[in-house]
């Protein structure tokens, strides 16, 4: 009996332990969400406690199954909604918003861009031709001067006295010439008088000779005495000698006159030399213009090797430019040159190509040309020494078709624009001349479609896409931005 009780107690204890273990395994499966709850329930099939554990595991398994069904249903609903959105997007195309402008017709120049420094066409540095002390300064830097106007006067008091003395000597020599001229006239008159007397004495002598010697008529021989004949002969010979003497004196008077004239010329030269030397004390401007350098003051000593002032004619400017020899065929004297200076932003001046050097620099292949600037408006602003940029107008094209550079894209080494035709964008390759363009526009010489065909004629007033073209391709649906006009 006691043995039976002992065996029965052992069995009960074993059964209790088994139920406890089975219940623990079931709880572990619920917490971990594993799918082995059925196995835990089968292990807990002993006793009433085992049935409770099995029931708990079955409920938890049903809840897990219901959760999986709800998740699957939610996923299916999401997939269906996603498929619906894709179908809507396929049905509706989104338009690209663009802004447009149009082509422009105007005159365009093919230009050669150059840079240069402005130089005066006339300038002069003045050095004294004689040493001296500055007596007066009549001008200052920046003052205008005329040709021959005195700028600096050197001290010339001694030269002035010497000049006055030489002027007096010249006037005295002039008087000597006048006196010598009178002597010559008097001598000439005397010669004429002596000639008349000699002629009279000769006639008288010939008549007396005929009466004394009977020449040609023997009946007249001895009519007069020998004494009267000799008297007339002596008178004839004396008159001849007096005539010769008068002629000699006249020649001497002419020699004296020539000497007097030479002396007068020498006196005049001396006087004019003195005047010239005195004039060297007056430092004058050799050209019209403005004084650009003058640093000497009154009382300073100057020498012949020292520059005392400079004058620049700023009414005649030129720019010395260097252009490539490849541009020589396009250059012509008289071509217009557009000039700009950063000091006067927004202003444009005009010059003319005046000289083309016929020689090409063999070291750099450049040709020197000279641009003259005489436009009154330009001269009112531009000054010698300014650095300017210029454009030599090589060719001009009237009524050129221009498009804004904002419209141009570069694709595969091509210039491309988009035109709006209807509600679609059409892509065209642009053919242009690189010589005919400016900062904002380029000339359109031709358009090629995507199939490579030329557009002929080119539309004169198309809708050219200026903004938004980077989002376009051939045939893209577009919408025009109505907030701006079509003006470029």
Buried (B, 14 or more C-beta within 10 A) or exposed (E): EEEEEEEEEEEEEEBEEBBEEBBEBBBEBBEEEEEBBEBBBEBBEBBEBBBBBBEBBEEBBEEBEEEEEEEEEEEEEEEEEEEEEEEEEEEEEEEBEBBBBBBBEEEBBBBBEBEBEBBBBBBBEBEBEBEBEBBEBEBEEEEEBEEEBBBBBBBBEEBBEBBEEBBEBBEEBBEBBEEBBEBBEEBBEBBEEBBEBBBEBBEBBEEBBBBBBBEEEEEBEEBBEEEEBEBBBEBBBEBBEBBBEBBEBBEEBBEBBEEBBEBBEEBBEBBBEBBEBBBBBBBBBBBBBBBBBBEBEEEEEBEEEEBBBBBBBBBBBBBBBBBEEEBEEBBEEEBBBBBBBEEBEEEEBBBBBBEBEEEBEEEEEBBBBBBBBBBEEBBEEBEBEBEBEBBBBBEEBEEBBBBBBBBBBEEEEEBBBBBBEEEBBBBBBBBBBEBBBEEEBBBBEBBBEEEEEEBEEBBEEBBBBBBBBEEBEEEBEBEBEEEEEEEB
